[in-house]
Amino acid sequence: MVDDMVSDHDIHGIEGEMLNDAKIKAAKARDKDYRLSDSGQLYLQVSRAGGKHWRMNYTYGLNGNGKPAQKTLAFGSYPGVTLVEARGKRDAAKAMLRDGKDPAVEKRIATKVRAEESANTFQLVGERWFELNSGWSMDKLREYRAAHDGKWSHRTARFWTTAAAPWSPVHSADVITSLERDIFPEIGDLPITSIRAPKLLDVLQKIERRGAIETAHRLRQRCAGIFAYGIGGGLCEHNPAAGLGANLKDKPKARKQPSIVDGKRDNDARIIAVRQLLVDCEGERCRATTKLAMRFIALTAVRPNEVHGARWDELHDLDGPNPTWIIPAARMKGDEDRKAEVDGDHVVPLPHQAVSVLETARRVTGAMPLIFPGERNPHRPMSENTLRELLIRSGYAGRHVPHGFRAAFSTIMNERADRVWREAGQVGASPDRAIIDLMLAHIPKGASESEGAYNRAAYMPRRRELAQEWADLLMDGFWEPEIHLGQPIRYAATGPGRV
């Protein structure tokens, strides 16, 4: 702040000696403002009301008459600003003058910068970073929440998505939920420039202490992304999250998803176990489409979400010699590059037992876009918990999950392939192992984009043979799938059945 200079004839009591705290405290109000000089143009102006304000006179540039322009700086009031602090401000102003800068202008610039820094809170910058990567509008999302009692889901993201972006709706929902739950309440209202590594580490370790170690690591990465975005936009200069990974506990090793073949060293025992599991699941009372979906995922060994979202228009040549299910790359597991890859669709050759499942399902859901829709809304996929719950009710809790069919297929078919290879007098692993990997949509590490695209469509005759061999092992002697149509889907409230 720059005050108009007070002329010497309007001020009384100018002292020639340097000030000290005793002199300042002894200064009393008079009938007119007066000043007590210190040194280097610094003085204390005492008002008629008794206020004591630090001032500094200086000259900078020329006025309208071509003479040095007289200016005054205000440094605050005593005792809020002490004598030592006032002298420090004076010295800083003189340093600016030596560098050819006007202290008053520099002060206004610094004030503006501080105001901008305060406005750029971590949450505000974080939401900008999120909007860039998700394509969502936080304002529109907040409007939707307000209109729906705070409830929202990635499935309705179309209402607040405003642009194409790298992240999927599922990932976007996970990111903003985690930030709003664990990060923004702790540091969201702080200027991004004020956040230091120890403060952020304290927040992350708080998450660790509740046992969410992997979440803490994931949030560190997300915070690092926000700071990197801020640095690129000139909103901050440092990324305190970048090096904090070493200060967090090691991530727990990912637990293998349980499969009914775990611990069984004999292939015959594995096959019997998978078949018995299907018998038990199909003996439960539930919707026919749930049982059909369970049989279909066992036959195809695809990932559960790929069955949940399966559509009728993804099926080809069901009545011909080469029935095929083509899963779009966008629905496959992987990063956004994988999902957007040209020719990245996963081709699944269908054995005749899988075709029978689909023909049966068509009698129930053929008029809908989804093959296995949810129970409550036929236009939404089956819940990710539906098949898992059927396994639990059938007695397989902790022993098998829908994803476990992939392990069963891989273990059984690789063992068979190696045995046949050895019986043929060959050594080493069977070449069918690589084909089985392709059937599971595993992309070899280090493969180029063109190699990946080529391999996913390669070896189709052999893949079809292996798919049929697997289906024959599972379904030998099984009843036809249409037996489940028209059967009771729940147990009676009274009488025999589940308690």
N, C-alpha and C positions, 0 to 999 in steps of 0.2 A: 504494500500500500504506500502511495506517495502523498504526503500532506503538503498543502500550500505552506510556503515558508512564512514564519512569523518574523517581522522586521525587528531589528534590535531595539527601536524606540518603543515597541509594544511589550518588551520583556524586561523584567527587572531581576537583579540578583545574580548576574553572571559571575561565576567564580573562576579564578585562574588556576586553582589547584585541582589535581586529579581527585576523583571521587573515591569514597570507600563506603561500606555499608552503614557506618555510624552517621556519616553526613546525610546519606539518602534517607535513613529512618528519621533523622531530626528535621528534615525539610517539612515545613507546614504550609498550608494553603494561605494565599494572600489575596488581596483584592484584585489582582491581575495575574495572568499567567506569567511564569518566569522560568528560567532555565538554569541548571547546574551543569557546568561544563566538565567533561572528563578529558579526553585527549583524542587527537585525530578526527576532529569534527563530530565526535560523539558527545551527546549531552542528554540530560534528563529534564524533560519539560514537566513542570508542576502546574497543574491547572487550578483555577479558582475553587474547584470542588474538592481539591486535595488529591486528584489522580496523578500518578507519576509514570510518564511515558517516555520510552527511549526513542531518540531521534538522531539522525546524522545528516548533516548538510554536505553537499558535494556539487560539483559542476560537471556537466557533460554536454557536449555539442554546443551549438550556438542558438540564441533566441532570435526573434524577429528583427532585432536591431543589429544583428551580427556580433553580439557580445556573448561570452560564455553563459550558458543557461544554468540558472541556479535551481537546484532540486533538493528535496528532502526525503529521506527514507524513514519509515517507521518500523521499529524492531519489536514492538510489544510493550507491555506495561510491567512495572516492578510491583510486587516481588515475583510475579509469574515468570518473568525473564530476569534472571539475576544479573549483577554487574559483570561477572565473568562471561556469561552467555551473551550479553549485549556487546562486549568487546570482541567476542568471537564473530558475531554477525558483522560488526564494523570491519574487522580484518578481512572477512570473506568478501565484503563489498569492495574494499580497496583493491583486493586481488583481481576482481572483475574489471575494475577501472584500469588497472595496469595492462590487462589483456585487451583493452579497447571495447569493453562491453558496458552497457548501461545496467547497473544493478537493479533498477526499478523494472526494466523490461525483463531481465532474467528472472526476477521474482515472480512476475505475472506468468511467465512461461512455466516455471516450476510448479506454481499453483495449479495451472491448467493440467499439467502432466499428472500431478497427484490426484486431481479430480477424476481424470480418465482412468488412472490405475484403480482407484476405489470403485469406479463404475464397472470395470472389467473383473467381476468376481469369478472365482473358479467355476461356479455353477453356470454363469452366463457363457463363459468361454467353452465349458464342457458341452453345453447344449448346442452351441454353434458347431463344434466338432462333430457332435452326434448327428445333427441335421445334415451335414455335408456327406457323411458316410451312409446314413440310413435313407436319405431322401424324404424323411418325415418332417412335418412342421410341428414344433412343440406347441405353438399357439393353438393349432387345430386339434392336437391331441388333448390339450387341457380343456378345450371347448367340449370335446366328445366326452371326456371324463365327467365334466360338470353336468352334462345332460343325461348321464347314465349312472349317477350315484357313485362315481369313481371307478366303475367297472369297465374294463377294456381287455382286448385280446389281440394278438398279432393277426388273428383270422379276420379282423375288421380293419386292418391297417389301411385299406383303400380309402377310408374316410379322412385320413390325415396325411397320406403320402402325396407329395407334391412334385417329386422328381425321381428319375431313375438314379439308382445309387448302387454301390458294391454290395452292401449287406442285404441278406434276406430278411423278411419280416420276423422270422423266429429269432434270428441272431440280434436284430435291432431291439426286439422286446426284452431279450435277456440283458443286453447292455444297459439300456436306460433303467430297467428295474433294479439292477445291481447298484448303479450309481445313486439312484434316488433312495435306496434302502441303506447303503453303507457309507457313501462318500459325501454326498451333498449335505446331509444333516450335520456332518462334522466340520467340513471346511468349505462348504459351498458358498457361504456369504463372505469369505475372506477374499481380498484382492489377490489375483493370481500371482502378482509380484511379491507378495508377502509370505508365501508358503515356502517353507524350507524343508529339507529332507527329514530332520528329526520329527517335525510335526506330522508329516505324511506317514512316516514309519510308525508313529504312535497309533495312527488310525488303522493302518494295516495289521499291526500286531494285536489290536483289539479284535479284529476279525479272526485272526489266528486263534486267539484264546477261546473262542467259542467252538473251535474244532474245524473251522472252514479254511483249511490251509490252501487248498487249490483255489478257492474263491479269492483269497488274499493275493495270490500270485496273478490271477486273472485281472483283478482290479488294479494291481500295480501296472500291468501292461496298458490298461485303459487310461489310467492317469498319465502315464508316459505319453500316450497318444495325444491327450489333451494339451499337455505342456508343449509337445512338439508343434502342434497346431498353433499354440500361442506364440511360440518363438517365430514361426514363419510369418505370422501376422503382425509382428512387432509389438505384441502385447506383454511379453516377458522375455527374459534373456537366459534363463536357466531351466533345466529339466531335472528337478530334484527326485523324480521317480526313476530316472534311468538306471541308477546304480543300486537300487534298494533290494534287488532280487537276492543279493548275497546276504542280506540281513534278515531274510525270511526263512522259515523252516523249509526243508526240502519237501517237494511235493510227494505225497504218498504214491506208491506205485499203483498203476491202474489195475483194478481187480478184474480178472478174467470173468466174462459172463458165464454163469453155470450152464452146463449141458449134461444131459442124461448119460452121455457116453464117458464123462470124466471118470477116471480111475479104472475103467474097464480095458483090459489089455487084449482081450479076444474079440475079433471082429464079429463073430457070430453073436456074442453077448451084447455087443453094441447094437446090432440090428434088432435083436429081440427087445432090447430096452426101448428103442425108438418106437417100434411097432406097438408095444404095450402102452406106452405113453399116449399114442394116438387112440388106441382102444379106450383108455380111461377117459380121455377128453371127450371123445364122441359119445361116450355113455352118459355124460352129464346132460342135464336139461338146460338148454339155452337156445338162442335164436339159431336157425339153420345156417344163416350167413356167417355166424361166428365159427361154427364147426367147419364150414366149407373153407373159410379163411385159414383156419388152423391146418387143415389138410393141404391147402394150396401153398402155404409158406413152407411146410415140410417138404413138399415135392420140388419146389423151385429154389429153396435155400437162399432167397433174397433177404434183404434187410426188412425189418418189420414196417418201417415207414413207407417202403416201396409197395408193400401189399396194401397198407391202409389207404394210400392215394391212388391205387390202380384204377384205370379208366377203361371203359369198353373200347374207346377209339385207339387204345394202345395195342390192341390185339390184331393179329394178322393171320390169314390163311387157316383159320380154325377148322374149316371143312376140307382143307387140302392136305397135301403130303408133308408140308413143313410149317405146322402151326408155331407161331412165334409171338412173344410178348416183347415189345420194344419200349423200354423205360426211358423217357426223355432225360438228357443229361442234367437238366435243371432240377430234377427230382432225386438225383443221385447224391451220395455222400461225397463231400470234398469242398474245396475252396471255390471262390467265385470263378476263377479261371477254368477249373474243372467243369463247373456247371455251364459255363458259356462256350465250352470248346466245340468247335465244328466236328461233326461225326462222333460226338462224345456219348451218344445214346448207348445204353446197355441192352444187348440183344440176348433174350432168354429163350432158348429152344424149349418147347413144351412137349412133354411126353403125353401119351394118350390119356393117362390117368388124370393129369392136370386139365386137359381139355374136357374130360367128363365133369370135373368140378365146376368149370366155367359154364358148361351147358346147363348144369343144375342151377347154378347161381343166376343164370339169365332168366329163369322162370320166376325169380323173385325180384331181381333188380335190373332186369334188361332194359326197362324203360327209363332208367336213370343214368346219368353220366358215370357214376362211380360203381365199381363192381361190388365193393364191400362198404357201403355207407354206414354212418352211425345210426343208432337206434332212434334217437330223438329227432334228428334232422337228416333226411335222405340226401341232402345236397352237401353234407359235410362228411369227411372221411371217418371211418371207424376210430374210436378213441384209442390212443396208444396203450391204454391199460386193459382193453377188452380181452385180448388174447392172454395177457399175463394173468388176469383174474381167473380165466378159465383153467389155466394150468394150476393155479393155487387151489381152486375148488377141487381139482382132480387129484390133489395130494402131492404136487410137485413144487411146492414153495421152497425156494432156496436150492432146488436140484436142477431146474431147467427154466429157461426163459425163452421167449420167441426167437431171440437172436441165437439161441443155442442150437437151432437146426443147422446153422451154417457150420458150426464146429463139428456137428455130427456128420454132415455131408463131407466135409474136408477130411476128417479123420478116417471115416469108413472107406471113402473112395480112393484116397491116397494109399491106404494100406492094401486095398485090392489091386490097385495099379502096380504097386511095387512087387506084390506077390506074383502077379502074372508076368511081370518083366523078368524076375529071377527064374521063374519056371521055364522061361524061354531061353535060359542060359546067358542072360545079359547081366552086367554088373552095374552098380550105382543106382540112382533114382530113376524111376520111370519118366519118360518124356510127358506122360499124361499129367504129371504134377503141375506143369506150367499151364496146361489147358484147364485143369481144375481151378487154378488160381484165376484164370480169365473168367470162368463161369461164376466165380464169387465176386467179380468186378474189382479184383485187386490189381492196381497198376504197379508194375515193377518200378522200384526206385531207380532214378537215373534215366528212365525211358523218355525219349523226346516226345513232343506233341504228336508228330506224324507217326512214330512208332506206336504210341498209345492208341491213336485212332485206328491204325491198321490192325493191331492185335485184338482189339475189342470186337472186330468183325471177322477175325480169322478162325480157322480150324472148326468151322461150323458143323461140318458132317460129323467130326469126332465128338464135338460138344453135344450134339443131338444124341449120339449113341450113348454117351455117358449119362445124360439126363434120363434116357429111357431105362438104362441099367439101374440107376438109383431108384427110380419109381417102381420098377419091378421088385426090387428088394423090399421096399416098404409096403407095397400094396398087394403082395401075393396073398390071395385068399380073402382079401378085404371085401366088405359089402360095397355096393355101388353108392355113390354120394346122395342120390335122390331119396334114399331111405330116411334122410333127416327132414324132408319136407313134410309139413303137417304134424310134426311131433310136438308134444307139450314142451313149452319153453321154461316153465317154472314148476316147482313142487307145490302141492296143495298146502294151505296153512295148517291143516290137521291131517293126521293119518301118517302112513309110512312115507319116507323120504328124508331129505336133508333136515337136520335140526337147526 
